[in-house]
């Protein structure tokens, strides 16, 4: 049995479905809080009920529910945009240059990484479709390629996304008063007043450290995949056929003409896009990075998806296809919010933060944050869910140690995205589109993880 077969078997044996993991983490958090935060003056039974109240408050927190919807829209609209003809045309043009495994692996990695730095949902589906198109092109032209390597290249965007424009934690801290609202009930009013109203994208995405990371990723990852493409053997492969859409002739009458009208959809999308341009000019003084927050990102994705689809009917068909990918966010996020509610209201956040303060120095704290975020991501395979659970701990510890909040948040982002190459949860859409199996792409995603880990750790140390 190969290493990838053994790994896949162990991973399935040890880890149940992500929703089940979320339930288990909820139970574990409840009992940890019960043991370590039980007040001397409160009975076991009454405090258990109190913790359940904390959990319920977290589950139905209106601010966190808005966060869940924002992340769902970011994924769905990015997916919908990936299904448009302009994006498909870009992929078709690029595929013509993929006449060998090495060239294909490098080009798929390069474009997927660039797209994922804009939006993770778009990058995920873009990479999957690109990998599939490369395989189809190779079949048509009798070119032997290492298809699993190309599939891994199409998944590379999930290792860079959290440091880009759609990074969950980066988008949320860019919202006015998010940090203050998140730390309410943990910090005193005086401490909350000392927190920044927001941490802009210039301090996170546009920081010198992150820009250096981005440049290194864009250069080194494609070159590394080109190198391994030269070293691995290409072979014939089977390509599962996809279900072709059945086009039915239908008579369009009356108001249905609006649903199929290209002019109407372009007009609506054009108005939205024009408004976005004016908003950047007048409200953000041409400061493009300051524009990016979850609501503005989704508005931009919405406008582009409407513009690039042929009409509202095609847009809605793409939405139907994309919506299934957001089920995990819809059903798991409330459980993560409940975990946050228990940790926040019971004082468990402070206990964990104090531990990090005691064992960390200014140099080691970002490294501990990076490593812990990578571990947490294995069990909480969502950047947004992880921010809800781990964010308050990081903010409190960094504040008490007087360390940079932007760098601490970026350390979490790097750790979260790195172990996506280890955790196959987000690979499911790609595996469905390409017809590959997780164990086939795993050796190459672990290779990407090694290269990415060196880049992230190196920059966290140097900066």
C-alpha positions as CSV (number, residue, x, y, z in Angstrom):
1,X,0.0,0.0,0.0
2,X,1.4,3.4,-1.0
3,X,1.9,6.3,1.4
4,X,-1.1,8.2,0.0
5,X,-3.3,5.1,0.4
6,X,-2.2,4.7,4.0
7,X,-2.6,8.4,4.7
8,X,-6.1,8.5,3.2
9,X,-7.1,5.4,5.2
10,X,-5.8,6.8,8.5
11,X,-7.4,10.2,7.8
12,X,-10.8,8.6,7.2
13,X,-10.4,6.4,10.2
14,X,-9.5,9.2,12.6
15,X,-11.7,12.0,11.4
16,X,-15.4,11.9,10.8
17,X,-17.4,14.4,8.7
18,X,-16.7,18.1,9.5
19,X,-20.2,18.5,11.0
20,X,-19.6,15.6,13.4
21,X,-16.2,17.2,14.3
22,X,-18.0,20.5,15.0
23,X,-20.4,18.7,17.4
24,X,-17.6,16.8,19.1
25,X,-15.7,20.1,19.6
26,X,-18.8,21.7,21.0
27,X,-19.1,18.9,23.6
28,X,-15.4,19.1,24.5
29,X,-15.5,22.9,24.8
30,X,-18.5,22.6,27.1
31,X,-16.8,20.2,29.5
32,X,-13.5,22.1,29.5
33,X,-15.3,25.2,30.4
34,X,-17.3,23.4,33.1
35,X,-14.1,22.0,34.7
36,X,-11.8,25.0,34.5
37,X,-14.2,28.0,34.8
38,X,-16.8,26.7,37.4
39,X,-17.1,29.5,40.0
40,X,-16.7,28.4,43.7
41,X,-20.1,29.8,44.6
42,X,-22.1,28.1,41.8
43,X,-23.3,24.5,41.7
44,X,-22.4,22.1,39.0
45,X,-26.0,21.8,37.6
46,X,-26.7,25.5,37.6
47,X,-23.4,26.4,35.8
48,X,-24.1,23.6,33.2
49,X,-27.3,25.4,32.4
50,X,-25.5,28.7,32.3
51,X,-23.0,27.3,29.8
52,X,-25.8,26.1,27.6
53,X,-27.2,29.6,27.7
54,X,-23.8,31.0,26.6
55,X,-23.8,28.4,23.8
56,X,-27.3,29.5,22.6
57,X,-26.3,33.2,22.7
58,X,-23.3,32.4,20.5
59,X,-25.3,30.3,18.0
60,X,-27.9,33.0,17.4
61,X,-25.6,36.0,17.6
62,X,-26.9,38.4,15.0
63,X,-23.5,39.8,14.2
64,X,-22.1,36.3,13.6
65,X,-25.1,35.2,11.6
66,X,-24.3,38.2,9.3
67,X,-20.7,36.9,9.1
68,X,-22.0,33.4,8.0
69,X,-24.1,34.9,5.3
70,X,-21.2,37.0,4.1
71,X,-19.0,34.0,3.8
72,X,-21.6,31.9,2.1
73,X,-22.2,34.6,-0.5
74,X,-18.4,35.0,-1.0
75,X,-18.1,31.3,-1.9
76,X,-21.3,31.0,-4.0
77,X,-20.8,34.2,-6.0
78,X,-17.2,33.3,-6.6
79,X,-18.3,29.9,-7.8
80,X,-21.0,31.5,-10.0
81,X,-18.3,33.9,-11.5
82,X,-16.1,30.9,-12.3
83,X,-18.9,29.4,-14.4
84,X,-19.2,32.5,-16.8
85,X,-18.1,32.5,-20.4
86,X,-15.3,35.1,-20.0
87,X,-13.6,33.0,-17.3
88,X,-14.1,29.9,-19.4
89,X,-12.5,31.7,-22.4
90,X,-9.4,32.6,-20.3
91,X,-9.1,29.0,-19.3
92,X,-9.5,27.8,-22.9
93,X,-6.7,30.2,-24.1
94,X,-4.4,29.1,-21.3
95,X,-5.0,25.4,-21.9
96,X,-3.5,25.6,-25.4
97,X,-0.1,26.2,-23.8
98,X,-0.4,23.1,-21.7
99,X,1.4,20.6,-24.0
100,X,3.4,18.9,-21.2
101,X,3.0,18.0,-17.6
102,X,5.6,20.5,-16.4
103,X,4.1,23.4,-18.4
104,X,0.6,22.5,-17.4
105,X,1.4,22.2,-13.7
106,X,3.2,25.5,-13.6
107,X,0.5,27.4,-15.5
108,X,-2.4,25.9,-13.6
109,X,-0.7,26.8,-10.3
110,X,0.2,30.3,-11.4
111,X,-3.2,31.3,-12.6
112,X,-5.1,29.5,-9.8
113,X,-2.9,31.2,-7.1
114,X,-3.5,34.7,-8.7
115,X,-7.3,34.1,-9.0
116,X,-7.5,32.7,-5.4
117,X,-5.8,35.8,-4.1
118,X,-8.8,37.7,-5.4
119,X,-11.5,35.3,-4.2
120,X,-11.2,31.9,-2.7
121,X,-14.5,30.5,-4.2
122,X,-13.6,31.7,-7.6
123,X,-10.1,30.3,-7.2
124,X,-11.3,26.9,-6.1
125,X,-13.7,26.4,-9.0
126,X,-11.4,28.1,-11.5
127,X,-8.5,25.7,-10.6
128,X,-10.8,22.7,-10.8
129,X,-12.2,23.6,-14.2
130,X,-8.7,24.5,-15.5
131,X,-7.3,21.1,-14.4
132,X,-10.3,19.3,-16.1
133,X,-9.8,21.3,-19.3
134,X,-6.1,20.4,-19.4
135,X,-7.0,16.7,-19.1
136,X,-9.6,17.0,-21.9
137,X,-7.0,18.9,-24.1
138,X,-4.4,16.2,-23.4
139,X,-6.9,13.4,-24.4
140,X,-7.9,15.1,-27.6
141,X,-4.2,15.6,-28.6
142,X,-2.8,12.3,-27.3
143,X,-0.6,14.0,-24.8
144,X,0.6,12.0,-21.8
145,X,0.3,14.0,-18.5
146,X,0.4,13.4,-14.8
147,X,-3.2,14.2,-14.2
148,X,-3.1,14.0,-10.4
149,X,-0.3,16.5,-10.4
150,X,-2.4,18.9,-12.5
151,X,-5.4,18.3,-10.1
152,X,-3.1,19.3,-7.2
153,X,-2.1,22.4,-9.0
154,X,-5.8,23.3,-9.4
155,X,-6.2,23.0,-5.6
156,X,-3.2,25.3,-4.9
157,X,-5.3,28.4,-4.5
158,X,-6.7,27.0,-1.2
159,X,-3.1,27.4,0.3
160,X,-2.9,31.2,-0.5
161,X,-6.5,32.5,-0.3
162,X,-6.6,33.6,3.4
163,X,-3.8,36.1,2.7
164,X,-5.7,37.6,-0.2
165,X,-8.6,39.9,-0.7
166,X,-11.3,37.4,0.4
167,X,-9.5,36.1,3.6
168,X,-12.2,35.7,6.2
169,X,-10.3,37.2,9.2
170,X,-8.8,40.0,7.1
171,X,-12.1,41.0,5.7
172,X,-13.8,41.0,9.1
173,X,-11.2,43.1,10.9
174,X,-11.4,45.6,8.1
175,X,-15.0,46.2,9.1
176,X,-15.5,49.2,11.4
177,X,-15.9,48.1,15.1
178,X,-15.6,44.4,14.4
179,X,-12.8,43.9,16.8
180,X,-14.5,45.9,19.5
181,X,-17.7,43.9,19.1
182,X,-15.9,40.6,19.1
183,X,-14.0,41.4,22.3
184,X,-17.0,42.7,24.2
185,X,-17.5,40.6,27.3
186,X,-13.8,39.6,27.2
187,X,-12.1,43.0,27.6
188,X,-13.1,45.8,30.0
189,X,-14.6,48.9,28.4
190,X,-11.3,50.6,28.9
191,X,-9.4,47.9,27.0
192,X,-12.0,47.9,24.2
193,X,-11.5,51.6,23.8
194,X,-7.8,51.0,23.2
195,X,-8.5,48.6,20.3
196,X,-8.4,50.0,16.8
197,X,-11.8,50.6,15.2
198,X,-10.6,48.5,12.2
199,X,-7.5,47.0,10.8
200,X,-7.3,48.0,7.1
201,X,-6.2,45.8,4.2
202,X,-3.1,48.0,3.9
203,X,-2.0,46.7,7.3
204,X,-2.8,43.0,6.5
205,X,-3.0,42.2,2.8
206,X,-0.9,45.2,1.8
207,X,1.7,44.8,4.5
208,X,5.4,44.5,3.5
209,X,5.4,41.0,5.0
210,X,2.3,39.8,3.1
211,X,3.4,41.4,-0.2
212,X,6.7,39.5,0.1
213,X,4.8,36.3,0.8
214,X,2.6,36.8,-2.2
215,X,5.5,37.5,-4.6
216,X,7.4,34.4,-3.3
217,X,4.2,32.2,-3.7
218,X,3.5,33.5,-7.2
219,X,7.1,32.8,-8.3
220,X,8.2,29.7,-6.3
221,X,5.0,27.6,-6.3
222,X,4.7,27.4,-10.2
223,X,8.5,26.8,-10.5
224,X,8.3,24.1,-7.9
225,X,5.4,22.4,-9.7
226,X,7.3,22.8,-13.1
227,X,10.2,21.0,-11.5
228,X,8.2,18.2,-10.0
229,X,6.4,17.9,-13.4
230,X,9.7,17.2,-15.0
231,X,10.6,14.6,-12.4
232,X,7.3,12.6,-12.4
233,X,6.2,10.2,-15.1
234,X,3.4,11.1,-17.4
235,X,0.9,8.4,-18.3
236,X,-2.4,7.7,-19.9
237,X,-5.4,8.2,-17.7
238,X,-9.1,7.7,-17.7
239,X,-11.4,10.7,-17.7
240,X,-14.9,10.4,-16.4
241,X,-17.5,11.9,-18.6
242,X,-19.6,14.8,-17.2
243,X,-23.3,15.0,-17.6
244,X,-24.0,17.3,-20.5
245,X,-26.7,19.8,-20.1
246,X,-29.8,18.9,-22.1
247,X,-31.0,21.9,-24.0
248,X,-34.7,21.9,-24.4
249,X,-36.5,24.1,-26.8
250,X,-39.0,26.3,-25.0
251,X,-41.3,29.1,-26.0
252,X,-40.5,32.3,-24.2
253,X,-43.4,34.6,-23.8
254,X,-44.5,37.6,-21.8
255,X,-42.5,38.6,-18.7
256,X,-40.3,35.5,-19.2
257,X,-38.5,37.6,-21.9
258,X,-36.9,39.6,-19.1
259,X,-35.4,36.5,-17.5
260,X,-33.7,35.7,-20.8
261,X,-32.8,39.3,-21.8
262,X,-29.1,39.9,-22.2
263,X,-29.8,43.7,-22.4
264,X,-31.6,43.8,-19.1
265,X,-29.0,41.8,-17.2
266,X,-26.1,43.8,-18.7
267,X,-28.0,47.0,-17.8
268,X,-28.5,45.9,-14.2
269,X,-25.0,44.6,-13.8
270,X,-23.6,47.7,-15.4
271,X,-25.4,50.0,-13.0
272,X,-24.1,48.0,-10.0
273,X,-20.5,48.0,-11.4
274,X,-20.7,51.8,-12.1
275,X,-21.9,52.4,-8.6
276,X,-18.9,50.4,-7.2
277,X,-16.5,52.6,-9.2
278,X,-18.1,55.7,-7.9
279,X,-18.0,54.4,-4.4
280,X,-14.3,53.7,-4.6
281,X,-13.7,57.3,-6.0
282,X,-16.0,59.2,-3.6
283,X,-16.2,57.2,-0.4
284,X,-12.7,55.7,-0.4
285,X,-10.8,58.5,-2.2
286,X,-9.5,56.1,-4.8
287,X,-8.0,53.9,-2.1
288,X,-8.9,50.6,-3.7
289,X,-7.7,48.4,-0.8
290,X,-9.7,50.3,1.7
291,X,-12.8,49.4,-0.3
292,X,-12.5,45.7,0.4
293,X,-14.6,44.3,3.2
294,X,-17.1,41.4,3.1
295,X,-20.1,43.5,1.9
296,X,-18.1,45.3,-0.8
297,X,-16.4,42.1,-2.0
298,X,-19.8,40.4,-2.4
299,X,-21.2,43.5,-4.2
300,X,-18.3,43.3,-6.7
301,X,-18.7,39.6,-7.2
302,X,-22.5,40.0,-7.6
303,X,-22.0,42.7,-10.3
304,X,-19.4,40.8,-12.2
305,X,-21.5,37.5,-12.1
306,X,-24.5,39.4,-13.4
307,X,-22.5,41.1,-16.1
308,X,-20.6,38.0,-17.3
309,X,-23.6,35.6,-17.5
310,X,-25.7,35.8,-20.6
311,X,-28.9,36.6,-18.7
312,X,-30.7,36.1,-15.3
313,X,-31.7,32.6,-16.3
314,X,-28.1,31.5,-16.8
315,X,-27.1,33.3,-13.6
316,X,-29.7,31.5,-11.6
317,X,-28.7,28.1,-13.1
318,X,-25.1,28.7,-12.1
319,X,-26.3,29.7,-8.6
320,X,-28.2,26.5,-8.3
321,X,-25.0,24.6,-9.2
322,X,-22.9,26.7,-6.8
323,X,-25.1,26.7,-3.7
324,X,-24.4,23.2,-2.6
325,X,-20.8,24.2,-1.8
326,X,-22.1,26.6,0.9
327,X,-24.0,23.9,2.8
328,X,-21.0,23.3,5.1
329,X,-20.9,27.0,6.1
330,X,-24.6,27.2,6.6
331,X,-24.9,24.2,9.0
332,X,-21.5,24.3,10.7
333,X,-20.9,28.0,11.4
334,X,-23.7,28.2,14.1
335,X,-21.9,25.4,16.0
336,X,-18.6,27.3,15.8
337,X,-20.4,30.4,17.0
338,X,-21.8,28.4,19.9
339,X,-18.3,27.3,20.8
340,X,-17.2,30.9,20.7
341,X,-20.1,31.8,22.9
342,X,-19.1,29.3,25.6
343,X,-15.4,30.3,25.4
344,X,-16.1,34.0,25.5
345,X,-18.7,34.2,28.3
346,X,-17.2,31.5,30.5
347,X,-13.8,33.2,30.6
348,X,-12.1,30.3,28.8
349,X,-10.7,32.7,26.2
350,X,-8.8,34.5,28.9
351,X,-7.5,31.2,30.3
352,X,-6.1,30.1,26.9
353,X,-4.8,33.6,26.1
354,X,-2.9,33.7,29.5
355,X,-1.3,30.4,28.6
356,X,0.0,31.7,25.3
357,X,1.3,34.9,27.1
358,X,3.2,32.8,29.6
359,X,4.9,30.5,27.1
360,X,5.5,33.0,24.3
361,X,8.0,35.7,23.5
362,X,7.6,38.5,20.8
363,X,9.5,36.2,18.4
364,X,7.8,32.9,19.1
365,X,4.2,34.1,19.5
366,X,3.6,34.5,15.7
367,X,5.1,31.0,15.2
368,X,2.9,29.5,17.9
369,X,-0.1,31.2,16.4
370,X,0.8,29.9,12.9
371,X,1.3,26.3,14.1
372,X,-1.8,26.3,16.3
373,X,-3.9,27.7,13.4
374,X,-2.7,24.9,11.1
375,X,-3.7,22.3,13.7
376,X,-7.1,23.9,14.4
377,X,-7.8,24.0,10.6
378,X,-7.6,20.2,10.5
379,X,-10.6,20.1,12.8
380,X,-12.3,23.4,11.8
381,X,-11.8,23.4,8.0
382,X,-13.2,26.9,7.5
383,X,-11.3,30.2,7.8
384,X,-14.4,32.0,9.0
385,X,-15.3,29.3,11.6
386,X,-11.7,29.3,12.8
387,X,-11.7,33.1,13.2
388,X,-14.8,32.9,15.3
389,X,-13.2,30.3,17.6
390,X,-9.5,31.3,17.6
391,X,-9.7,35.1,16.8
392,X,-10.5,36.3,20.4
393,X,-7.7,34.2,21.8
394,X,-5.2,35.7,19.4
395,X,-6.4,39.3,19.9
396,X,-6.3,39.1,23.7
397,X,-2.8,37.4,23.8
398,X,-1.3,39.8,21.3
399,X,-2.8,42.8,23.1
400,X,-1.5,41.7,26.5
401,X,2.0,41.2,25.0
402,X,1.9,44.5,23.2
403,X,2.5,42.7,19.8
404,X,1.3,43.7,16.3
405,X,-2.3,42.7,15.8
406,X,-2.0,42.7,12.0
407,X,1.0,40.3,12.1
408,X,-0.8,38.1,14.6
409,X,-3.9,37.9,12.4
410,X,-1.7,37.1,9.3
411,X,0.0,34.3,11.3
412,X,-3.5,32.8,11.8
413,X,-4.3,33.2,8.1
414,X,-1.1,31.5,7.0
415,X,-1.6,28.6,9.4
416,X,-5.2,28.1,8.4
417,X,-4.6,28.1,4.7
418,X,-1.5,25.9,4.8
419,X,-3.1,22.8,6.2
420,X,-5.9,22.9,3.5
421,X,-3.3,20.8,1.6
422,X,-3.6,18.2,4.4
423,X,-7.3,18.5,5.0
424,X,-9.4,17.3,2.0
425,X,-12.7,19.0,3.0
426,X,-12.4,21.9,0.4
427,X,-11.0,19.6,-2.2
428,X,-14.4,17.9,-2.7
429,X,-15.7,20.3,-5.4
430,X,-12.4,19.8,-7.3
431,X,-12.5,16.1,-7.0
432,X,-16.0,16.1,-8.3
433,X,-15.2,18.2,-11.3
434,X,-11.9,16.4,-12.2
435,X,-12.9,12.9,-11.4
436,X,-9.7,12.4,-9.3
437,X,-9.5,10.8,-5.9
438,X,-8.1,12.5,-2.8
439,X,-5.3,9.9,-2.4
440,X,-4.2,10.7,-6.0
441,X,-3.6,14.4,-5.4
442,X,-2.3,14.1,-1.8
443,X,1.4,13.4,-2.5
444,X,1.5,16.7,-4.5
445,X,-0.6,18.8,-2.2
446,X,1.8,17.7,0.6
447,X,4.7,18.9,-1.6
448,X,2.9,22.3,-2.0
449,X,2.4,22.4,1.8
450,X,6.1,21.9,2.4
451,X,7.0,24.7,0.1
452,X,4.3,27.0,1.5
453,X,5.3,26.2,5.1
454,X,8.9,27.3,4.4
455,X,7.7,30.6,2.8
456,X,5.3,31.4,5.6
457,X,7.6,30.5,8.5
458,X,10.5,32.3,6.9
459,X,8.6,35.5,6.5
460,X,7.1,35.4,10.0
461,X,10.6,35.1,11.4
462,X,12.2,37.8,9.2
463,X,9.4,40.3,9.6
